[in-house]
Structure formats: structure tokens, C-alpha cells
Amino acid sequence: MTPAQALREKIVLSVFQDELFGQNCYVLARRDTDRALVIDPGLQARQVTAFLEREGLAVEALLLTHGHVDHLAGVPALRTATGAPVSMHPQDLAIVDFETFAQYPFMPPGFAPFEIDRELEDGLEFSLQDLRLRTLHTPGHTQGSVSFLVGLDCFSGDTLFERGIGRTDLPGGSMEKIVFSIRNRLYALPPQTVVHPGHGATTTIEAEMLLNPFVPAR
């Protein structure tokens, strides 16, 4: 058994997709303990909270790949339910408009401003006992976009999708930067790395290097 396979034996990965944006929230839980991490809690917060309670999981951190509303709408509810600290890259604070977000008709009840407890930066690690999740700064979709890497699993947020990339026409977006991030950070990962995107189905680094029409490998 390889180290990556051994690592996957220790993790239960659950994905919850919201019905409006098709956004993926991920729960990484240890098989041998009650500890978990939650990535990008959005409009599916109630479903995620129910799952955490049912499984008896204690959340150690709420991790945000970027500051768009569909990826953070559920943070207040999850933070209240779990007491877990919130982590996001500080460069995305400029695009988090709590007043505007709260007025959207699709927002969950009780949405309110929240603070970032830990600022993400490239190389910053989170642990689930002996497992390490590493932060990769991958700007382009937003200035503060990050991806999270644990073994051969990469949570790419809205940077890289199956046969697609995140849009770059919103504030903080840059086509030049997202192409650089994908080619120099994500495509540098082992080809067998599984990519878990912010929307849509999983893919692999190898498949995207071969087939992604927006950022082909050089």
C-alpha cells in the first residue's frame, strides 16, 4: 500500500451539493476518530449540520477556497453549530460584502457577518491528527483563491473544473493569473491527483492536462 492509499484509508470524504448553484461542500472526516474539516459551506449548511450531528463529528476548522457567496453562505450557521474557526485568504476580504449578501433572497436564515479567525497563506497546513492538509495559493478566479491538498486529493475551489476553469470576469479575477496557477501549481501535482472542484464532478490532474480546452499543458 502506498502512502497515498494509506492516507485515503484514514479519511471518509462526503460531498454536499446545493441545489441553486450546484456548489460542492466537502466534509473530510477521520475514520478512526470523530474529527473533521469542512471546506466551503454554502447554501447546503442545514444538510451538512445534520450530517455532522448524525455522525457525531467534531469540526476543527471551516476552510474557504475563496470569498464568493455560494462558498461561504453557510459559515455563520456552521460556526454556531460547531464552534469551529473560519479560515480564508485575506486578499478575498475585499470581495466579501456582508450587507449585500444578506439581502439575497436565497440566503439561509440567520446569515450574519463573521470574522476570519485564521488567514490562509501559501503552504499553511491544517492537521487531522497525523494527516496534513496543505494550502496552495491559486489566484485567478479571485485574488485570494486557494486550493487544499491532502495526499493525492486536491480541493480546487473554483480554480480548476472538469474540462473547465473558474470565471475571471468578476472583481479580483484574472485570466493570466488563473492560467499561471493551474499550469504552475496544480499541473505540477502528481498526474494521478484527484481534483475535487467547487462545482461539478471530480477529475484528475492527468485528465485536465490532456483534455482541458482552456489550459492545455504545454
N, CA and C of each residue as an Amber inpcrd file, in Angstrom:
protein
   654
   0.8370000  -1.1990000   0.0000000   0.0000000   0.0000000   0.0000000
   0.8760000   1.2540000   0.0000000   0.6180000   2.1720000  -0.9210000
   1.3930000   3.4040000  -0.9900000   0.9800000   4.3450000   0.1340000
   1.8210000   5.3570000   0.4510000   1.4200000   6.3350000   1.4730000
   0.1060000   7.0230000   1.1510000  -0.1240000   7.3330000  -0.1460000
  -1.3680000   7.9960000  -0.5310000  -2.5680000   7.0780000  -0.2950000
  -2.4200000   5.8000000  -0.6140000  -3.5070000   4.8560000  -0.3710000
  -3.7650000   4.6990000   1.1200000  -2.6900000   4.6540000   1.8860000
  -2.8420000   4.5380000   3.3340000  -3.5650000   5.7430000   3.9090000
  -3.2490000   6.9240000   3.3540000  -3.9170000   8.1390000   3.8120000
  -5.4030000   8.0820000   3.5080000  -5.7540000   7.6590000   2.2940000
  -7.1650000   7.5900000   1.9180000  -7.9300000   6.5880000   2.7670000
  -7.2240000   5.5710000   3.2790000  -7.8640000   4.6050000   4.1580000
  -8.3000000   5.2530000   5.4700000  -7.6970000   6.3910000   5.8150000
  -7.9980000   7.0500000   7.0830000  -9.0780000   8.1230000   6.9610000
  -9.4970000   8.4420000   5.7440000 -10.4170000   9.5640000   5.5280000
 -11.7300000   9.0870000   4.9190000 -12.8190000   9.6250000   5.4250000
 -14.1220000   9.4970000   4.7800000 -14.4480000  10.8600000   4.1850000
 -14.6130000  10.9270000   2.8730000 -14.9180000  12.1860000   2.1960000
 -16.3890000  12.1950000   1.8010000 -17.1210000  13.2050000   2.2610000
 -18.5350000  13.3600000   1.9110000 -18.7100000  14.6880000   1.1980000
 -19.5400000  14.6920000   0.1490000 -19.7760000  15.9120000  -0.6150000
 -21.2630000  16.2400000  -0.5920000 -21.5630000  17.5280000  -0.4230000
 -22.9400000  18.0130000  -0.3730000 -23.0680000  19.1440000  -1.3880000
 -23.9980000  18.9980000  -2.3130000 -24.1650000  19.9780000  -3.3960000
 -25.4360000  20.7780000  -3.1780000 -25.3170000  22.0970000  -3.2730000
 -26.5250000  22.9050000  -3.1250000 -27.3150000  22.9110000  -4.4310000
 -28.6110000  23.0970000  -4.3270000 -29.4820000  22.9480000  -5.4860000
 -29.5210000  24.1870000  -6.3770000 -29.1130000  25.3380000  -5.8590000
 -29.1970000  26.5690000  -6.6400000 -27.9720000  26.7680000  -7.5290000
 -26.7940000  26.7000000  -6.9250000 -25.5580000  26.9620000  -7.6600000
 -24.8130000  25.6820000  -8.0470000 -25.2490000  24.5460000  -7.5340000
 -24.5020000  23.3200000  -7.7790000 -23.1220000  23.3550000  -7.1450000
 -23.0100000  24.0690000  -6.0360000 -21.7200000  24.2340000  -5.3600000
 -21.4680000  23.0580000  -4.4080000 -20.2310000  22.5990000  -4.3870000
 -19.8510000  21.4480000  -3.5740000 -19.2480000  21.8670000  -2.2390000
 -19.8230000  21.3590000  -1.1660000 -19.2260000  21.4810000   0.1640000
 -18.6810000  20.1060000   0.5380000 -17.4620000  20.0830000   1.0510000
 -16.8020000  18.8180000   1.3760000 -16.5820000  18.6880000   2.8770000
 -16.8350000  17.5000000   3.3870000 -16.5230000  17.1610000   4.7700000
 -15.4810000  16.0550000   4.7570000 -14.3110000  16.3380000   5.3180000
 -13.2510000  15.3510000   5.4490000 -13.2480000  14.8650000   6.8840000
 -13.5280000  13.5950000   7.0890000 -13.6250000  13.0440000   8.4350000
 -12.6610000  11.8870000   8.6040000 -12.0870000  11.7740000   9.7720000
 -11.2460000  10.6290000  10.0980000 -12.1040000   9.3900000  10.3160000
 -11.6380000   8.2520000   9.8240000 -12.3400000   7.0020000  10.0920000
 -12.1500000   6.5520000  11.5420000 -10.9860000   6.8820000  12.1130000
 -10.6260000   6.3400000  13.4170000 -10.8380000   7.3080000  14.5690000
 -11.3390000   8.5230000  14.2820000 -11.6540000   9.4760000  15.3450000
 -12.9460000  10.1960000  14.9690000 -13.3270000  11.1590000  15.7880000
 -14.5370000  11.9390000  15.4900000 -14.1940000  13.3090000  14.9230000
 -12.9860000  13.5070000  14.4060000 -12.5290000  14.8140000  13.9300000
 -12.7980000  15.0090000  12.4480000 -13.0810000  16.2540000  12.0600000
 -13.3940000  16.5400000  10.6600000 -13.0100000  17.9680000  10.3120000
 -12.8950000  18.2140000   9.0060000 -12.7300000  19.5450000   8.4350000
 -13.8520000  19.7570000   7.4330000 -14.3170000  21.0040000   7.3070000
 -15.3710000  21.3310000   6.3430000 -14.8280000  22.3810000   5.3800000
 -14.9510000  22.0990000   4.0910000 -14.4820000  23.0170000   3.0520000
 -15.6820000  23.6260000   2.3340000 -15.7700000  24.9380000   2.3220000
 -16.7520000  25.7180000   1.5570000 -18.2180000  25.4080000   1.9040000
 -18.6320000  25.6860000   3.1370000 -20.0560000  25.5180000   3.4720000
 -20.8930000  26.6240000   2.8500000 -21.7890000  26.2500000   1.9350000
 -22.6300000  27.2300000   1.2500000 -24.0780000  27.0990000   1.6400000
 -24.9550000  27.0340000   0.6420000 -26.3940000  27.0020000   0.9070000
 -26.8730000  25.6550000   1.4460000 -26.0080000  24.6500000   1.4510000
 -26.3750000  23.3390000   1.9640000 -26.0190000  23.1800000   3.4480000
 -25.8760000  24.2890000   4.1750000 -25.4130000  24.2430000   5.5600000
 -26.3060000  23.3970000   6.4550000 -27.6140000  23.4630000   6.2560000
 -28.5050000  22.6800000   7.1130000 -28.2680000  21.1900000   6.9270000
 -28.0980000  20.7700000   5.6910000 -27.8250000  19.3670000   5.3950000
 -26.4910000  18.9290000   6.0040000 -25.4930000  19.7800000   5.8880000
 -24.1760000  19.4630000   6.4370000 -24.2330000  19.3880000   7.9610000
 -24.9220000  20.3370000   8.5850000 -25.0540000  20.3240000  10.0380000
 -25.7260000  19.0490000  10.5210000 -26.7860000  18.6450000   9.8430000
 -27.4900000  17.4180000  10.2130000 -26.5660000  16.2090000  10.0890000
 -25.7540000  16.1880000   9.0300000 -24.8100000  15.0880000   8.8320000
 -23.7810000  15.0470000   9.9620000 -23.2300000  16.1950000  10.3110000
 -22.2300000  16.2480000  11.3740000 -22.8040000  15.7620000  12.7000000
 -24.0330000  16.1890000  12.9960000 -24.6740000  15.7660000  14.2420000
 -24.9620000  14.2670000  14.2270000 -25.4440000  13.7840000  13.0980000
 -25.7870000  12.3610000  12.9920000 -24.5480000  11.4780000  13.1410000
 -23.4320000  11.9300000  12.5730000 -22.2060000  11.1470000  12.6270000
 -21.3830000  11.4170000  13.8860000 -21.8040000  12.3940000  14.6820000
 -21.0710000  12.7250000  15.9000000 -19.6890000  13.2860000  15.6420000
 -19.5710000  14.1310000  14.6050000 -18.2770000  14.6640000  14.2060000
 -18.0010000  16.0190000  14.8440000 -16.7660000  16.2070000  15.2770000
 -16.3050000  17.4780000  15.8320000 -15.4650000  18.1830000  14.7650000
 -15.9030000  19.3570000  14.3360000 -15.2350000  20.0770000  13.2470000
 -14.1170000  20.9390000  13.8100000 -12.9240000  20.7550000  13.2660000
 -11.7680000  21.5020000  13.7480000 -11.5510000  22.8060000  12.9960000
 -12.0830000  22.9120000  11.7610000 -11.9070000  24.1520000  11.0010000
 -12.9020000  24.2080000   9.8600000 -13.3470000  25.4230000   9.5450000
 -14.1350000  25.7100000   8.3520000 -13.1920000  26.4170000   7.3820000
 -12.9390000  25.7940000   6.2440000 -11.9450000  26.2830000   5.2970000
 -12.6270000  26.7950000   4.0420000 -12.2700000  28.0030000   3.6220000
 -12.8760000  28.6210000   2.4510000 -11.8560000  28.7310000   1.3310000
 -12.2310000  28.2250000   0.1440000 -11.3290000  28.3420000  -1.0020000
 -11.3070000  29.7530000  -1.5670000 -12.3910000  30.5070000  -1.3710000
 -12.4270000  31.9040000  -1.8050000 -13.6670000  32.5800000  -1.2150000
 -13.8250000  33.8690000  -1.5100000 -14.8220000  34.6680000  -0.8190000
 -16.1340000  34.8870000  -1.5320000 -16.5070000  34.0580000  -2.4860000
 -17.7950000  34.2270000  -3.1540000 -18.9240000  33.6580000  -2.3160000
 -20.1070000  34.2640000  -2.4610000 -21.2090000  33.9830000  -1.5580000
 -21.6450000  32.5270000  -1.5800000 -21.5880000  31.8770000  -2.7290000
 -22.0560000  30.4880000  -2.7920000 -21.1380000  29.5370000  -2.0300000
 -19.9270000  29.9860000  -1.6960000 -18.9870000  29.1350000  -0.9630000
 -18.9230000  29.4690000   0.5250000 -19.5770000  30.5400000   0.9490000
 -19.4910000  30.9100000   2.3640000 -20.8370000  31.2160000   3.0120000
 -21.9330000  31.0450000   2.2790000 -23.2470000  31.3860000   2.8230000
 -23.5810000  30.6160000   4.0890000 -23.0360000  29.4200000   4.2320000
 -23.3520000  28.5970000   5.3890000 -22.4080000  28.7520000   6.5550000
 -21.4250000  29.6290000   6.4400000 -20.4390000  29.7690000   7.5130000
 -21.0690000  30.1550000   8.8530000 -21.9390000  31.1940000   8.9240000
 -22.4990000  31.5390000  10.2330000 -23.2170000  30.3700000  10.9060000
 -24.0190000  29.6360000  10.1480000 -24.7550000  28.5130000  10.7310000
 -23.8060000  27.4130000  11.1920000 -22.8170000  27.0760000  10.3740000
 -21.8650000  26.0230000  10.7520000 -20.9980000  26.4550000  11.9150000
 -20.6320000  27.7250000  11.9420000 -19.8060000  28.2080000  13.0440000
 -20.5780000  28.1540000  14.3590000 -21.8550000  28.5260000  14.3020000
 -22.6870000  28.4520000  15.5030000 -22.8690000  27.0140000  15.9550000
 -23.0840000  26.1200000  14.9980000 -23.3610000  24.7230000  15.3260000
 -22.1310000  23.9830000  15.8230000 -20.9440000  24.3470000  15.2990000
 -19.7480000  23.5660000  15.6080000 -18.7220000  24.2890000  16.4710000
 -18.7760000  25.6360000  16.4850000 -17.7580000  26.4010000  17.2020000
 -16.4170000  26.4160000  16.4960000 -16.3630000  25.9360000  15.2570000
 -15.0890000  25.8280000  14.5390000 -14.6270000  27.1800000  14.0150000
 -13.3320000  27.4490000  14.0240000 -12.7960000  28.6940000  13.4710000
 -12.8760000  28.6980000  11.9450000 -12.8850000  29.9070000  11.3790000
 -13.0230000  30.1060000   9.9390000 -11.6890000  30.5670000   9.3660000
 -11.3050000  29.9810000   8.2380000 -10.0510000  30.3450000   7.5930000
 -10.3000000  30.7240000   6.1320000  -9.7120000  31.8480000   5.7220000
  -9.8130000  32.3220000   4.3460000  -8.5880000  33.1640000   4.0370000
  -8.2250000  33.2650000   2.7590000  -7.0960000  34.1080000   2.3780000
  -7.4890000  35.5800000   2.5270000  -6.6520000  36.4110000   3.1440000
  -7.0200000  37.8070000   3.4030000  -7.2530000  38.6420000   2.1490000
  -6.6880000  38.2380000   1.0160000  -6.8790000  39.0230000  -0.2050000
  -8.3300000  38.9640000  -0.7070000  -9.1180000  38.0410000  -0.1870000
 -10.5210000  37.9730000  -0.6050000 -11.4560000  38.7360000   0.3210000
 -10.9370000  39.3340000   1.3700000 -11.7960000  40.1270000   2.2530000
 -12.4330000  41.2870000   1.5000000 -11.7530000  41.7890000   0.4870000
 -12.2600000  42.9350000  -0.2750000 -13.5260000  42.6120000  -1.0520000
 -13.7740000  41.3420000  -1.3540000 -14.9600000  40.9930000  -2.1470000
 -16.0850000  40.4060000  -1.2940000 -15.8650000  40.3140000   0.0110000
 -16.9150000  39.8110000   0.9020000 -17.7570000  41.0010000   1.3660000
 -18.9300000  41.1450000   0.7910000 -19.8370000  42.2590000   1.0860000
 -21.0150000  41.7040000   1.8880000 -20.8840000  41.7010000   3.2060000
 -21.8930000  41.0720000   4.0550000 -23.2640000  41.7350000   3.9130000
 -23.2880000  43.0460000   3.7910000 -24.5600000  43.7550000   3.6870000
 -25.3150000  43.3410000   2.4240000 -24.6020000  43.2730000   1.3110000
 -25.2390000  42.8540000   0.0570000 -25.6220000  41.3840000   0.1050000
 -24.7250000  40.5460000   0.6130000 -25.0120000  39.1170000   0.6970000
 -26.2950000  38.8500000   1.4760000 -26.4640000  39.5560000   2.5890000
 -27.6150000  39.3160000   3.4610000 -28.9420000  39.6440000   2.7840000
 -28.9150000  40.4710000   1.7360000 -30.1410000  40.8690000   1.0450000
 -30.5640000  39.8880000  -0.0450000 -29.6890000  38.9530000  -0.3720000
 -30.0480000  37.9900000  -1.4160000 -31.1880000  37.1000000  -0.9180000
 -32.2160000  36.8930000  -1.7250000 -33.3780000  36.1150000  -1.2740000
 -33.0790000  34.6480000  -0.9950000 -31.9970000  34.1290000  -1.5510000
 -31.6760000  32.7140000  -1.3670000 -30.8200000  32.4370000  -0.1280000
 -30.4220000  33.4770000   0.5780000 -29.5310000  33.2740000   1.7150000
 -30.2420000  32.5360000   2.8440000 -29.5250000  31.6910000   3.5890000
 -30.1370000  30.9490000   4.6890000 -30.5270000  31.8780000   5.8300000
 -31.5620000  31.5120000   6.5960000 -31.9690000  32.3330000   7.7330000
 -30.8150000  32.5100000   8.7190000 -30.7300000  33.7030000   9.2730000
 -29.7060000  33.9500000  10.2750000 -28.3350000  34.2920000   9.7330000
 -28.2220000  34.4640000   8.4100000 -26.9090000  34.8310000   7.8800000
 -26.4900000  36.1820000   8.4460000 -25.2570000  36.2750000   8.8940000
 -24.7490000  37.4980000   9.5150000 -23.2470000  37.5920000   9.2650000
 -22.6860000  38.7860000   9.3960000 -21.2380000  38.9270000   9.2120000
 -20.4600000  38.0380000  10.1780000 -19.3120000  37.5860000   9.7320000
 -18.4470000  36.7670000  10.5750000 -17.0050000  37.1950000  10.3560000
 -16.1700000  36.8830000  11.3170000 -14.7640000  37.2320000  11.2240000
 -13.9550000  36.0380000  10.7280000 -12.8270000  36.3450000  10.1250000
 -11.8760000  35.3140000   9.7280000 -10.9360000  35.0860000  10.9070000
 -10.9350000  33.8670000  11.4230000 -10.1270000  33.5630000  12.5990000
  -8.6730000  33.2840000  12.2440000  -8.4510000  32.7140000  11.0640000
  -7.0920000  32.3830000  10.6530000  -6.9350000  32.7210000   9.1810000
  -5.9610000  33.5370000   8.8580000  -5.7290000  33.9330000   7.4800000
  -4.8960000  32.8830000   6.7720000  -5.3920000  32.4470000   5.6220000
  -4.6760000  31.4510000   4.8400000  -3.5130000  32.0840000   4.0940000
  -2.4830000  31.2870000   3.8810000  -1.3540000  31.6910000   3.0600000
  -0.7650000  30.4400000   2.4270000  -0.0050000  30.6340000   1.3730000
   0.5630000  29.5020000   0.6660000   1.4330000  28.6760000   1.6090000
   1.1930000  27.3620000   1.6320000   1.9740000  26.4630000   2.4620000
   1.4120000  26.2260000   3.8500000   0.4180000  27.0050000   4.2620000
  -0.1650000  26.8180000   5.5890000  -0.8280000  25.4510000   5.6760000
  -0.6120000  24.7340000   6.7840000  -1.1300000  23.3940000   6.9340000
  -2.1690000  23.2970000   8.0450000  -3.1070000  22.3900000   7.8410000
  -4.0800000  22.0120000   8.8570000  -3.9200000  20.5200000   9.0990000
  -4.2070000  20.0810000  10.3220000  -3.9920000  18.6760000  10.6380000
  -5.2600000  18.0270000  11.1500000  -5.4020000  16.7570000  10.8020000
  -6.3730000  15.8650000  11.4190000  -5.5600000  14.7510000  12.0490000
  -5.1350000  14.9890000  13.2800000  -4.1590000  14.1340000  13.9280000
  -2.9080000  14.0300000  13.0470000  -2.5730000  12.8610000  12.5060000
  -1.3320000  12.7160000  11.7480000  -1.4930000  13.0560000  10.2690000
  -2.6840000  13.4520000   9.8300000  -2.9010000  13.8230000   8.4340000
  -2.7110000  15.3220000   8.2530000  -2.0950000  15.7010000   7.1530000
  -1.8070000  17.1010000   6.8790000  -2.5180000  17.5710000   5.6230000
  -3.2060000  18.6900000   5.7200000  -3.8520000  19.3370000   4.5820000
  -3.1190000  20.6400000   4.3320000  -2.5700000  20.7990000   3.1330000
  -1.7140000  21.9490000   2.8050000  -2.4480000  22.9430000   1.9070000
  -2.2640000  24.2170000   2.1780000  -2.8780000  25.2900000   1.4060000
  -1.9820000  25.6740000   0.2310000  -2.5900000  25.7740000  -0.9550000
  -1.8950000  26.2750000  -2.1460000  -2.5900000  27.5620000  -2.5800000
  -1.8660000  28.6490000  -2.6630000  -2.4500000  29.8990000  -3.1500000
  -2.5570000  29.8090000  -4.6690000  -3.7860000  29.8310000  -5.1820000
  -4.0190000  29.6620000  -6.6240000  -4.9170000  30.7880000  -7.1390000
  -4.4250000  32.0300000  -7.1570000  -5.2560000  33.1640000  -7.5760000
  -5.6180000  33.1140000  -9.0490000  -6.6510000  33.8730000  -9.3860000
  -7.1080000  33.9760000 -10.7680000  -8.6190000  34.0760000 -10.8330000
  -9.3130000  33.1330000 -10.1990000 -10.7670000  33.2700000 -10.0660000
 -11.0520000  34.4530000  -9.1530000 -10.3170000  34.5330000  -8.0650000
 -10.2540000  35.7120000  -7.1970000  -8.7950000  35.8770000  -6.7930000
  -8.4770000  37.0160000  -6.2030000  -7.1000000  37.2530000  -5.7720000
  -6.6780000  36.2940000  -4.6640000  -7.6320000  35.9410000  -3.7990000
  -7.3090000  35.1000000  -2.6540000  -7.7010000  33.6530000  -2.8140000
  -7.9690000  33.2130000  -4.0050000  -8.3530000  31.8120000  -4.2060000
  -7.2360000  30.8730000  -3.7570000  -7.6380000  29.8090000  -3.0870000
  -6.6880000  28.7840000  -2.6760000  -7.2410000  27.4120000  -3.0460000
  -6.3500000  26.4450000  -3.0810000  -6.7090000  25.0360000  -3.1930000
  -6.1320000  24.3440000  -1.9690000  -6.7160000  23.2080000  -1.6140000
  -6.2390000  22.4470000  -0.4590000  -5.7960000  21.0640000  -0.9230000
  -4.6350000  20.6500000  -0.4660000  -4.0600000  19.3820000  -0.8890000
  -3.8530000  18.4740000   0.3120000  -4.4000000  17.2650000   0.2290000
  -4.1440000  16.2390000   1.2360000  -3.8180000  14.9500000   0.5010000
  -2.5630000  14.5580000   0.5700000  -2.1360000  13.3790000  -0.1760000
  -2.3180000  13.5830000  -1.6650000  -3.0640000  12.6750000  -2.3040000
  -3.3480000  12.7780000  -3.7290000  -4.7670000  13.2620000  -3.9910000
  -5.2800000  14.0940000  -3.1080000  -6.5900000  14.7050000  -3.2770000
  -6.4430000  16.2110000  -3.1850000  -6.9480000  16.9160000  -4.2010000
  -6.8550000  18.3700000  -4.2620000  -8.2470000  18.9740000  -4.3440000
  -8.5410000  19.8900000  -3.4310000  -9.8120000  20.6000000  -3.4170000
  -9.5520000  21.9710000  -4.0410000 -10.0000000  22.1150000  -5.2900000
  -9.5430000  23.2280000  -6.1260000 -10.4470000  24.4480000  -6.1020000
 -11.5410000  24.4170000  -5.3140000 -12.4440000  25.5590000  -5.3270000
 -12.9330000  25.8350000  -6.7390000 -12.9310000  27.1060000  -7.1390000
 -13.3670000  27.4670000  -8.4860000 -12.1900000  27.7980000  -9.3950000
 -11.0300000  27.2350000  -9.0870000  -9.8700000  27.4390000  -9.9550000
  -9.8950000  26.4700000 -11.1290000 -10.0420000  25.1810000 -10.8390000
  -9.9960000  24.1630000 -11.8920000 -11.2030000  23.2490000 -11.7870000
 -11.9020000  23.0700000 -12.9020000 -13.0460000  22.1680000 -13.0010000
 -12.7380000  21.0450000 -13.9870000 -13.6260000  20.0710000 -14.0340000
 -13.5440000  19.0660000 -15.0810000 -13.7640000  19.7480000 -16.4290000
 -12.7310000  19.7900000 -17.2400000 -12.7460000  20.4040000 -18.5680000
 -13.1110000  21.8870000 -18.5170000 -12.7980000  22.5420000 -17.4390000
 -13.1180000  23.9540000 -17.3390000 -12.2620000  24.6580000 -16.3080000
 -12.4530000  25.9640000 -16.1970000 -11.7700000  26.7830000 -15.2000000
 -12.7820000  27.7800000 -14.6440000 -12.4320000  28.4000000 -13.5390000
 -13.3060000  29.3940000 -12.9450000 -13.3730000  30.6580000 -13.7890000
 -14.4930000  31.3540000 -13.7180000 -14.6360000  32.6000000 -14.4640000
 -13.7010000  33.6540000 -13.8960000 -13.2890000  34.5790000 -14.7420000
 -12.3280000  35.6030000 -14.3320000 -12.8360000  37.0120000 -14.5780000
 -14.1460000  37.1340000 -14.8460000 -14.7090000  38.4390000 -15.1800000
 -15.3520000  39.1300000 -13.9880000 -15.2050000  38.5770000 -12.7850000
 -15.7240000  39.2040000 -11.5710000 -14.5920000  39.9490000 -10.8700000
 -14.9180000  40.8450000  -9.9040000 -13.8610000  41.5990000  -9.2180000
 -12.7730000  40.6940000  -8.6530000 -11.5500000  41.0320000  -8.9510000
 -10.4150000  40.2490000  -8.4850000 -10.0060000  39.1380000  -9.4170000
 -10.7570000  38.9240000 -10.4930000 -10.4390000  37.8500000 -11.4200000
  -9.3520000  38.2390000 -12.4090000  -8.6070000  37.2470000 -12.8610000
  -7.5390000  37.4980000 -13.8260000  -7.2810000  36.2260000 -14.6180000
  -7.4800000  36.2720000 -15.9240000  -7.2050000  35.1140000 -16.7670000
  -5.7220000  34.7570000 -16.7210000  -4.8670000  35.7590000 -16.7510000
  -3.4270000  35.4990000 -16.7070000  -3.0370000  34.7520000 -15.4330000
  -3.6210000  35.1790000 -14.3140000  -3.2580000  34.5590000 -13.0350000
  -3.8300000  33.1540000 -12.8980000  -5.0580000  32.9310000 -13.3760000
  -5.6330000  31.5990000 -13.2180000  -4.8960000  30.5880000 -14.0900000
  -4.4810000  31.0020000 -15.2780000  -3.7010000  30.1100000 -16.1350000
  -2.3640000  29.7890000 -15.4750000  -1.7390000  30.8140000 -14.8980000
  -0.4640000  30.5890000 -14.1910000  -0.6640000  29.6350000 -13.0220000
  -1.7320000  29.8450000 -12.2370000  -1.9770000  28.9930000 -11.0700000
  -2.1820000  27.5370000 -11.4790000  -2.9510000  27.3390000 -12.5320000
  -3.2350000  25.9680000 -12.9590000  -1.9830000  25.3070000 -13.5160000
  -1.2750000  26.0010000 -14.3740000  -0.1120000  25.3930000 -15.0110000
   1.0480000  25.1870000 -14.0350000   1.2470000  26.1450000 -13.1410000
   2.4380000  26.1100000 -12.3020000   2.2120000  25.5520000 -10.9020000
   0.9730000  25.5190000 -10.4440000   0.7010000  24.9730000  -9.1170000
  -0.0430000  23.6490000  -9.1960000  -1.1560000  23.6170000  -9.9450000
  -1.9720000  22.4040000  -9.9650000  -1.4130000  21.3500000 -10.9240000
  -1.0090000  21.7650000 -12.1110000  -0.4450000  20.7880000 -13.0490000
   0.9130000  20.2690000 -12.5850000   1.4990000  20.8980000 -11.5970000
   2.7560000  20.4160000 -11.0220000   2.5320000  19.2710000 -10.0380000
   1.2820000  19.0080000  -9.6670000   0.9680000  17.9080000  -8.7660000
   1.0920000  16.5780000  -9.5070000   1.2080000  15.4770000  -8.7850000
   1.2680000  14.1730000  -9.4560000   0.0670000  13.9750000 -10.3720000
   0.2550000  13.3900000 -11.5550000  -0.8390000  13.2380000 -12.5240000
  -2.0470000  12.5060000 -11.9680000  -1.8360000  11.5710000 -11.0410000
  -2.9490000  10.7890000 -10.5020000  -3.7270000  11.5170000  -9.4120000
  -3.3390000  12.7390000  -9.1060000  -4.0620000  13.5220000  -8.0970000
  -5.5150000  13.6990000  -8.5010000  -6.4180000  13.4070000  -7.5850000
  -7.8470000  13.5740000  -7.8280000  -8.2400000  15.0070000  -7.4790000
  -8.9170000  15.6660000  -8.3960000  -9.3450000  17.0520000  -8.2080000
 -10.8200000  17.0650000  -7.8110000 -11.0980000  17.6760000  -6.6610000
 -12.4610000  17.8390000  -6.1750000 -12.8150000  19.3230000  -6.3180000
 -13.5700000  19.7010000  -7.3460000 -13.8080000  21.1220000  -7.6370000
 -14.9550000  21.7170000  -6.8280000 -15.0600000  23.0390000  -6.9060000
 -16.1320000  23.7380000  -6.2170000 -17.4910000  23.5240000  -6.8490000
 -17.5210000  23.1050000  -8.0970000 -18.7580000  22.7930000  -8.8150000
 -18.4680000  21.6140000  -9.7370000 -19.4330000  20.7460000  -9.9080000
 -19.2900000  19.6740000 -10.8800000 -18.5900000  18.4440000 -10.3400000
 -18.2190000  17.5740000 -11.2790000 -17.6920000  16.2560000 -10.9470000
 -16.1900000  16.2940000 -10.6990000 -15.6970000  15.2460000 -10.0350000
 -14.2650000  15.1130000  -9.8200000 -13.5630000  14.8150000 -11.1490000
 -12.2810000  15.0710000 -11.1660000 -11.4470000  14.7780000 -12.3220000
 -10.0570000  14.4520000 -11.7940000  -9.0740000  14.3930000 -12.6650000
  -7.6920000  14.1790000 -12.2510000  -6.8030000  15.2120000 -12.9230000
  -5.6490000  15.4350000 -12.3310000  -4.6870000  16.3510000 -12.9410000
  -4.2830000  15.8460000 -14.3200000  -4.0560000  14.5640000 -14.4490000
  -3.6670000  13.9980000 -15.7430000  -4.7180000  14.2580000 -16.8080000
  -5.9950000  14.0540000 -16.4760000  -7.0670000  14.2580000 -17.4480000
  -7.1500000  15.7140000 -17.8770000  -6.9900000  16.6350000 -16.9320000
  -7.0920000  18.0560000 -17.2900000  -5.8890000  18.5110000 -18.1080000
  -4.7230000  17.9950000 -17.8140000  -3.5510000  18.3460000 -18.6150000
  -3.7220000  17.8980000 -20.0620000  -4.4230000  16.8060000 -20.2520000
  -4.6320000  16.2800000 -21.5970000  -5.8380000  16.8870000 -22.3060000
  -6.9100000  17.1700000 -21.5520000  -8.1990000  17.4390000 -22.1730000
  -8.8090000  18.7940000 -21.8510000  -8.2440000  19.5500000 -20.9140000
  -8.8530000  20.8310000 -20.5770000  -8.6680000  21.8220000 -21.7290000
  -9.7430000  22.3110000 -22.3260000  -9.6050000  23.1830000 -23.5070000
  -9.1580000  24.5960000 -23.1710000  -9.2530000  24.9940000 -21.9020000
  -8.9170000  26.3570000 -21.5250000  -7.4330000  26.4850000 -21.1300000
  -6.9090000  25.4500000 -20.4860000  -5.4960000  25.4830000 -20.0630000
  -4.8550000  24.1450000 -20.4130000  -4.5120000  23.9530000 -21.6770000
  -3.7950000  22.7210000 -22.0370000  -2.3830000  22.7460000 -21.4710000
  -1.8740000  21.5780000 -21.1540000  -0.4940000  21.5050000 -20.6880000
   0.4490000  21.8750000 -21.8290000   1.5240000  22.5060000 -21.5010000
   2.4830000  22.9020000 -22.5390000   3.2430000  21.6980000 -23.0410000
